[in-house]
Amino acid sequence: MASTSITEASLTAALKERLKAVHVEVTDMSGGCGQSFTSLIVSPEFVGKNSLKRHRLVNAALKQEIAEIHAWSAKCQSPEEYEKEKAATGGNDGPPMDGTTDGKVEGVSQ
């Protein structure tokens, strides 16, 4: 199905290039098999857009990659929102990790 391997690095590079993202954190939650990712994406492209429009931008930017993986989640913020949350959380504002243990999907062996 997939002609190339999807990795944290390849997704990060694509998001920075295609969405002009200024900060990206991508975490492979599948135990390294490249099938489940969560992310934090900070882009000026998100300014003035609601959550649905932000996620549509991300899904369009990663259309090919998302088609090749099993699960994808994204937390999308404008630079101003990111800085405000970072100040409020002391820098603990990474991608969503619900349903994981140490950043890996529960029940996935490595």
C-alpha positions in Angstrom: 0.0 0.0 0.0 2.6 2.6 1.1 5.4 3.2 -1.3 7.5 5.0 1.2 7.8 4.8 5.0 6.0 7.6 6.9 8.1 8.8 9.9 8.0 11.5 12.5 10.7 13.3 10.6 8.9 13.1 7.2 5.7 14.4 8.6 7.4 17.2 10.5 9.2 18.3 7.3 6.0 18.1 5.3 4.1 20.2 7.8 6.9 22.9 8.0 7.0 23.1 4.2 3.4 22.9 3.3 1.8 24.9 6.2 4.7 27.2 7.0 4.7 25.8 10.5 7.0 27.5 12.9 6.9 24.6 15.5 6.0 21.0 14.9 6.0 18.0 17.3 5.1 14.6 15.8 5.1 11.5 17.9 4.8 7.9 16.5 2.4 6.2 19.0 2.5 2.9 17.2 5.6 1.5 18.7 7.7 2.5 15.7 5.7 0.8 12.9 4.6 4.2 11.5 0.9 3.7 11.6 -0.3 6.0 14.4 0.8 9.6 14.9 -0.2 12.5 17.1 1.1 16.0 16.6 1.3 19.6 17.7 1.4 22.0 14.8 1.9 25.8 15.2 1.4 27.8 12.1 0.5 31.4 11.2 -1.8 29.8 8.6 -4.2 29.0 11.5 -4.7 32.6 12.6 -8.4 33.6 12.4 -9.5 30.0 11.6 -11.6 27.8 13.8 -10.6 24.2 14.8 -12.4 22.6 11.9 -10.8 24.8 9.3 -7.4 24.2 10.8 -7.8 20.5 10.7 -9.0 20.6 7.2 -5.8 22.6 6.2 -3.7 19.9 7.9 -5.6 17.0 6.3 -5.3 18.6 2.9 -1.6 19.3 3.4 -1.0 15.6 4.4 -3.6 14.0 2.2 -1.2 11.4 0.8 0.5 10.6 4.1 -2.8 10.3 6.0 -4.1 7.9 3.4 -1.2 5.6 4.1 -1.4 5.5 7.9 -3.9 4.1 10.4 -4.4 6.9 12.9 -3.7 10.6 12.9 -4.5 13.3 15.5 -3.4 16.9 15.5 -3.4 19.8 18.0 -3.4 23.0 15.8 -2.4 26.4 17.3 -1.5 29.8 16.0 1.9 31.1 17.2 0.1 33.4 19.7 -2.0 30.6 21.1 1.1 28.4 21.4 3.1 31.0 23.3 0.2 31.7 25.6 -0.3 28.0 26.4 3.4 27.4 26.8 3.7 30.2 29.3 0.6 28.8 31.2 1.8 25.2 31.3 5.5 25.8 31.8 6.3 24.3 28.4 4.3 21.0 28.9 2.0 21.6 25.9 3.0 18.8 23.5 0.7 16.8 21.3 -2.3 15.0 22.8 -1.4 11.7 24.4 -4.8 10.5 25.5 -5.0 6.7 25.5 -1.2 6.2 25.7 1.3 4.9 28.1 4.7 6.8 27.8 3.6 8.1 24.4 2.7 4.7 22.9 -0.7 3.4 22.2 -1.8 1.1 25.0 -1.6 -2.6 24.0 1.0 -2.2 21.2 4.1 -4.2 21.7 7.4 -2.9 20.5 
